[in-house]
Amino acid sequence: MASEIRLSNALLRPWRLDDAESLARHANNPNIARNLREGFRFPYTLDNAREFIKRHVIDTNWAIEVGGEAVGDVLLHPRADVQRRTAEIGYWLSEAHWGNGLMTEAVRAVTAFGFERLDLLRVDTLVFDRNSASARVLEKAGYVLEGRLRLAVIKDDEVMDALLYAIVRD
Ligand SMILES: CC(C)(COP(=O)(O)OP(=O)(O)OC[C@H]1O[C@@H](n2cnc3c(N)ncnc32)[C@H](O)[C@@H]1OP(=O)(O)O)[C@@H](O)C(=O)NCCC(=O)NCCS
């Protein structure tokens, strides 16, 4: 079970099966799906939501709760083998809550959790080149642009560069 992390206007807490309805409602948005991997569908159905919640109950996957409902997701996905002290961070937020600094606060909090509680040395992620809002979130949270992976991504038939952002423990 994910530990609870309290933010100024939100709570990060474990996903629950009864989040499926609000998850489907907030996730069903092409403006979210276009910046995520293929597994995040549009349209995003109630069945997709139930399946996600059943399959993704891991300790480092948090629902973002605002006003009593789950409106987004943030996770740390630990890498394996020689990269076992690195985790990948991933996140999305309901468009109704964009632009309030919420995800920057969530990324900061989850990154600190990774360093302090999981003994990670590094957290990183790939951002599609066109996703300026996500790049900005990472920069505000202290992540550094380490490189441009040229033509590394194809999404909706568009081929793009991907940006590698990372933060390491002090
Ligand atoms: C990316 C996302 C998580 C941002 O969440 P958020 O809570 O709105 O983020 P914040 O409010 O903390 O910060 C957003 C920043 O991006 C900026 N921004 C927003 N749109 C932008 C754009 N088109 N170009 C440049 N900057 C932009 C905002 O102005 C803000 O920066 P500022 O504080 O300097 O003004 C949200 O837009 C989202 O869920 N997008 C779809 C899924 C996704 O992209 N996930 C990440 C995949 S790597």
The ligand as an SDF file (V2000), in Angstrom:
LIG
                    3D

 48 50  0  0  0  0  0  0  0  0999 V2000
    2.0430   18.0900  -17.3590 C   0  0  0  0  0  0  0  0  0  0  0  0
    0.9940   18.2340  -16.2480 C   0  0  0  0  0  0  0  0  0  0  0  0
    1.1370   17.0780  -15.2940 C   0  0  0  0  0  0  0  0  0  0  0  0
    1.2220   19.5610  -15.5190 C   0  0  0  0  0  0  0  0  0  0  0  0
    0.4260   19.6060  -14.3510 O   0  0  0  0  0  0  0  0  0  0  0  0
    0.1360   21.0250  -13.6050 P   0  0  0  0  0  0  0  0  0  0  0  0
   -0.3810   20.7350  -12.2460 O   0  0  0  0  0  0  0  0  0  0  0  0
   -0.6870   21.8750  -14.5130 O   0  0  0  0  0  0  0  0  0  0  0  0
    1.6240   21.6180  -13.5310 O   0  0  0  0  0  0  0  0  0  0  0  0
    2.0970   22.9080  -12.6990 P   0  0  0  0  0  0  0  0  0  0  0  0
    0.9220   23.8430  -12.5460 O   0  0  0  0  0  0  0  0  0  0  0  0
    2.7680   22.4330  -11.4730 O   0  0  0  0  0  0  0  0  0  0  0  0
    3.1860   23.5400  -13.6700 O   0  0  0  0  0  0  0  0  0  0  0  0
    2.9380   23.6880  -15.0590 C   0  0  0  0  0  0  0  0  0  0  0  0
    3.9420   24.6580  -15.6410 C   0  0  0  0  0  0  0  0  0  0  0  0
    3.9630   24.4950  -17.0650 O   0  0  0  0  0  0  0  0  0  0  0  0
    3.6800   25.7570  -17.6590 C   0  0  0  0  0  0  0  0  0  0  0  0
    3.0000   25.4770  -18.9200 N   0  0  0  0  0  0  0  0  0  0  0  0
    1.7580   25.0450  -19.0950 C   0  0  0  0  0  0  0  0  0  0  0  0
    1.5100   24.9010  -20.4160 N   0  0  0  0  0  0  0  0  0  0  0  0
    2.6240   25.2580  -21.0540 C   0  0  0  0  0  0  0  0  0  0  0  0
    3.0080   25.3350  -22.4340 C   0  0  0  0  0  0  0  0  0  0  0  0
    2.1630   24.9710  -23.4040 N   0  0  0  0  0  0  0  0  0  0  0  0
    4.2580   25.7590  -22.7180 N   0  0  0  0  0  0  0  0  0  0  0  0
    5.1240   26.1050  -21.7340 C   0  0  0  0  0  0  0  0  0  0  0  0
    4.8270   26.0380  -20.4170 N   0  0  0  0  0  0  0  0  0  0  0  0
    3.5910   25.6250  -20.0930 C   0  0  0  0  0  0  0  0  0  0  0  0
    2.8450   26.4860  -16.6400 C   0  0  0  0  0  0  0  0  0  0  0  0
    2.8400   27.8850  -16.8820 O   0  0  0  0  0  0  0  0  0  0  0  0
    3.5960   26.1060  -15.3580 C   0  0  0  0  0  0  0  0  0  0  0  0
    4.8220   26.7870  -15.2300 O   0  0  0  0  0  0  0  0  0  0  0  0
    4.9800   28.1500  -14.3220 P   0  0  0  0  0  0  0  0  0  0  0  0
    4.6480   27.7520  -12.9070 O   0  0  0  0  0  0  0  0  0  0  0  0
    6.3940   28.5410  -14.5100 O   0  0  0  0  0  0  0  0  0  0  0  0
    3.9950   29.1550  -14.8550 O   0  0  0  0  0  0  0  0  0  0  0  0
   -0.4400   18.2160  -16.8540 C   0  0  0  0  0  0  0  0  0  0  0  0
   -0.5080   19.2120  -17.8390 O   0  0  0  0  0  0  0  0  0  0  0  0
   -0.8130   16.8820  -17.4680 C   0  0  0  0  0  0  0  0  0  0  0  0
   -1.3300   16.0030  -16.7800 O   0  0  0  0  0  0  0  0  0  0  0  0
   -0.5570   16.7300  -18.7910 N   0  0  0  0  0  0  0  0  0  0  0  0
   -0.9180   15.5040  -19.5230 C   0  0  0  0  0  0  0  0  0  0  0  0
   -0.1200   14.2890  -19.0680 C   0  0  0  0  0  0  0  0  0  0  0  0
    1.3860   14.5040  -19.1060 C   0  0  0  0  0  0  0  0  0  0  0  0
    1.8920   15.2670  -19.9190 O   0  0  0  0  0  0  0  0  0  0  0  0
    2.1030   13.8200  -18.1980 N   0  0  0  0  0  0  0  0  0  0  0  0
    3.5600   13.8750  -18.1480 C   0  0  0  0  0  0  0  0  0  0  0  0
    4.1840   12.9810  -19.1470 C   0  0  0  0  0  0  0  0  0  0  0  0
    5.9730   13.1410  -19.1660 S   0  0  0  0  0  0  0  0  0  0  0  0
  1  2  1  0
  2  3  1  0
  2  4  1  0
  2 36  1  0
  4  5  1  0
  5  6  1  0
  6  7  2  0
  6  8  1  0
  6  9  1  0
  9 10  1  0
 10 11  2  0
 10 12  1  0
 10 13  1  0
 13 14  1  0
 14 15  1  0
 15 16  1  0
 15 30  1  0
 16 17  1  0
 17 18  1  0
 17 28  1  0
 18 19  1  0
 18 27  1  0
 19 20  2  0
 20 21  1  0
 21 22  1  0
 21 27  2  0
 22 23  1  0
 22 24  2  0
 24 25  1  0
 25 26  2  0
 26 27  1  0
 28 29  1  0
 28 30  1  0
 30 31  1  0
 31 32  1  0
 32 33  2  0
 32 34  1  0
 32 35  1  0
 36 37  1  0
 36 38  1  0
 38 39  2  0
 38 40  1  0
 40 41  1  0
 41 42  1  0
 42 43  1  0
 43 44  2  0
 43 45  1  0
 45 46  1  0
 46 47  1  0
 47 48  1  0
M  END
$$$$
